[in-house]
Amino acid sequence: MVSAEAARNIVGIIGNVISFGLFLSPCPTFYKIIKNKSVEEFKEDPYLATVLNCIFWILYGMPFVHPDSTLVVTINSVGLVLELIYLTIFFIYAPKKGRKKVMLCLLLEVIFTTVVATGVLLGLKTFTKRSLAFGVICDVFNIIMYASPLTVMKKVITTKSVKYMPFTLSLAGFLNACIWTAYALIKFDIYILISNGLGSLFGAAQLILYACYFRSQPAEVADEDVKKTSRPEIQLSRSNIV
């Protein structure tokens, strides 16, 4: 009979593998940026948001905040390194305005993280209170990122085409949310459960929408905004880890 702790570790390892795949999903985007020596219309926002998300999940999983969360720390540490690599590539090939934005946002993120972490760690002395503080912050960021494809879903309904919602990415996001939901349920963790439970619902909605429209003929779309926004939507980091 497999113990609950062993089952949780197995599920967590599977979650790490799926999450790692999601962290690698922007690679084709950055290969294109390097090849063309230009960021074109791609946006840095998803990667900046994911950096902050990873940092707070790492803090959440630390032994002095929420013990027995090693797998949460490992995958988000890997994710943080990858996101910083992506931002470095973006910085190299972005115009001057884009470079300034990356540097300013990263500086603000460092200041924000330092202030919050210092306040929580010095002001709250118990694991429960620290877990609550970091857990709420992590859930907010995770829910925002899980909800980000809702704009793409609207476009699918409007154009009657799934061109802007890649199936593999939607499926991987759904599986990622489900596996981390299971991880949270085995040894109950309300903070991991909330965001990933909602992520599972958002992911299921995307797959249902895909099933409804993948055979449909796309509607004629004359709006230039659709063309201008399509690529940034495709390249969303989707690194909604844990």
C-alpha positions in Angstrom: 0.0 0.0 0.0 1.5 3.3 -1.1 1.5 5.9 1.7 0.0 9.3 1.3 3.4 10.9 1.5 4.8 8.6 -1.2 1.8 9.2 -3.5 2.1 13.0 -3.0 5.8 12.8 -4.0 5.0 10.8 -7.1 2.3 13.2 -8.1 4.6 16.1 -7.4 7.3 14.7 -9.6 4.8 14.2 -12.4 3.7 17.8 -11.9 7.3 19.0 -12.1 7.8 17.2 -15.4 4.6 18.8 -16.9 5.5 22.2 -15.4 9.0 22.0 -16.9 7.4 21.4 -20.3 5.2 24.5 -19.8 8.3 26.5 -18.9 9.9 25.4 -22.1 6.9 26.2 -24.3 8.1 29.8 -25.2 11.3 28.4 -26.7 10.0 28.6 -30.3 9.1 32.2 -29.7 12.6 33.1 -28.6 14.2 31.0 -31.3 12.3 33.2 -33.8 13.4 36.3 -32.0 17.1 35.3 -32.1 16.7 34.2 -35.8 15.1 37.5 -36.8 17.2 39.6 -34.4 14.0 41.4 -33.4 11.2 41.0 -30.8 8.7 42.1 -33.5 5.3 42.3 -31.8 6.0 39.9 -29.0 5.5 41.2 -25.5 7.6 40.8 -22.4 4.7 41.1 -19.9 4.0 37.4 -19.5 7.6 36.6 -18.6 7.9 39.5 -16.2 4.7 38.3 -14.5 6.0 34.7 -14.4 9.3 35.8 -12.7 7.4 37.4 -9.9 5.1 34.3 -9.6 8.0 31.9 -9.4 9.8 34.0 -6.8 6.8 34.0 -4.5 6.2 30.3 -4.9 9.8 29.7 -4.0 9.4 31.8 -0.9 6.1 29.9 -0.1 7.9 26.5 -0.4 10.8 27.5 1.9 11.1 25.4 5.1 10.7 28.5 7.3 7.4 29.3 5.6 5.7 26.1 4.5 7.7 22.9 5.3 7.6 19.8 3.1 7.2 21.7 -0.2 10.6 20.8 -1.8 9.0 20.0 -5.1 7.3 23.4 -5.2 10.7 25.1 -4.7 12.6 23.0 -7.3 10.3 23.5 -10.3 9.8 27.2 -9.6 13.6 27.7 -9.2 14.0 26.1 -12.7 11.2 28.2 -14.0 12.8 31.4 -12.6 16.1 30.7 -14.3 14.4 30.0 -17.6 12.2 33.1 -17.4 15.3 35.2 -16.7 17.0 33.7 -19.8 14.0 34.6 -21.9 14.0 38.1 -20.6 17.7 38.4 -21.3 17.1 37.4 -24.9 14.2 39.8 -25.1 16.4 42.6 -23.7 19.2 42.0 -26.2 16.9 42.2 -29.2 14.3 44.7 -28.0 14.3 48.4 -28.9 15.5 51.0 -26.4 11.9 51.5 -25.0 11.5 47.8 -24.5 14.8 47.5 -22.7 13.9 50.3 -20.3 10.6 48.6 -19.5 12.3 45.3 -18.7 14.9 46.9 -16.5 12.3 49.0 -14.7 9.9 46.2 -14.1 12.6 43.9 -12.8 13.8 46.6 -10.5 10.2 47.1 -9.2 9.8 43.4 -8.7 13.0 43.1 -6.7 11.9 46.0 -4.5 8.3 44.7 -4.1 9.6 41.2 -3.3 12.1 42.4 -0.8 9.6 44.6 1.0 6.9 41.9 1.2 9.3 39.1 2.2 11.0 41.2 4.9 7.6 42.3 6.3 6.2 38.8 6.4 9.3 37.0 7.7 10.0 39.6 10.4 6.4 40.4 11.3 4.9 36.9 11.3 6.5 34.3 13.5 4.5 31.1 12.8 4.4 28.8 9.8 0.6 29.2 9.5 0.7 33.0 9.3 3.6 33.0 6.9 1.9 30.4 4.7 -1.3 32.5 4.7 0.5 35.7 3.6 2.6 34.1 0.9 -0.1 31.7 -0.1 -2.7 34.5 -0.8 -0.1 36.4 -2.9 0.8 33.3 -4.9 -2.9 32.5 -5.5 -3.6 36.0 -6.8 -0.7 35.8 -9.3 -1.6 32.2 -10.3 -5.3 33.0 -10.9 -4.4 36.0 -13.0 -2.1 33.8 -15.2 -4.6 31.0 -15.4 -7.3 33.4 -16.5 -5.1 35.1 -19.1 -6.3 32.8 -22.0 -9.9 34.1 -21.5 -9.1 36.8 -24.0 -8.1 34.2 -26.5 -11.3 32.2 -25.8 -13.3 35.3 -26.7 -11.4 35.6 -30.0 -12.1 31.9 -30.7 -15.8 32.5 -30.3 -15.7 35.7 -32.3 -13.7 34.3 -35.3 -15.1 30.7 -35.0 -11.5 29.6 -35.3 -9.1 27.9 -32.9 -6.1 29.4 -34.8 -5.1 31.5 -31.8 -5.5 28.8 -29.2 -3.0 26.0 -29.7 -4.4 22.7 -28.6 -1.2 21.3 -27.1 -0.6 24.3 -24.9 -4.2 24.3 -23.7 -4.0 20.6 -22.9 -0.7 20.9 -21.1 -2.0 23.8 -19.0 -5.1 21.7 -18.1 -3.0 18.7 -17.2 -0.6 20.9 -15.2 -3.5 22.4 -13.1 -5.1 19.0 -12.5 -1.9 17.3 -11.3 -1.1 20.1 -8.9 -4.7 20.0 -7.7 -4.3 16.3 -6.9 -1.0 17.1 -5.2 -2.8 19.7 -3.0 -5.5 17.3 -2.1 -3.3 14.3 -1.0 -1.8 16.4 1.8 -4.3 19.2 2.0 -2.8 22.6 0.9 -5.5 25.2 0.4 -3.3 27.7 -1.4 -2.1 25.3 -4.1 -5.6 23.9 -4.3 -7.4 27.2 -4.9 -5.5 28.5 -7.9 -5.0 25.1 -9.5 -8.6 24.1 -9.0 -9.6 27.2 -10.8 -6.9 26.6 -13.4 -8.4 23.1 -14.0 -11.8 24.7 -14.7 -10.3 27.4 -17.0 -8.4 24.6 -18.8 -11.4 22.4 -19.2 -13.3 25.4 -20.7 -10.6 25.9 -23.2 -10.7 22.3 -24.3 -14.4 22.3 -24.6 -14.3 25.4 -26.7 -11.6 23.8 -28.9 -13.8 20.7 -29.4 -16.7 23.0 -30.4 -14.8 25.0 -33.0 -11.9 23.0 -34.3 -13.9 21.8 -37.3 -15.4 25.2 -37.9 -14.5 27.4 -40.9 -12.9 30.6 -39.6 -15.0 33.7 -40.0 -13.6 36.5 -42.2 -11.7 38.8 -39.9 -11.0 42.2 -41.4 -10.0 43.9 -38.1 -6.3 44.7 -38.2 -6.2 44.5 -34.4 -6.7 40.7 -34.7 -3.6 40.4 -36.8 -1.6 42.6 -34.5 -2.5 40.8 -31.3 -2.5 37.3 -32.5 1.2 36.6 -32.0 1.5 38.0 -28.5 -1.5 35.8 -27.5 0.1 32.7 -28.9 3.4 33.3 -27.2 2.0 33.7 -23.6 4.3 32.0 -21.2 1.6 30.0 -19.6 4.0 29.1 -16.9 1.2 28.7 -14.3 3.2 26.5 -12.1 1.7 25.3 -8.8 
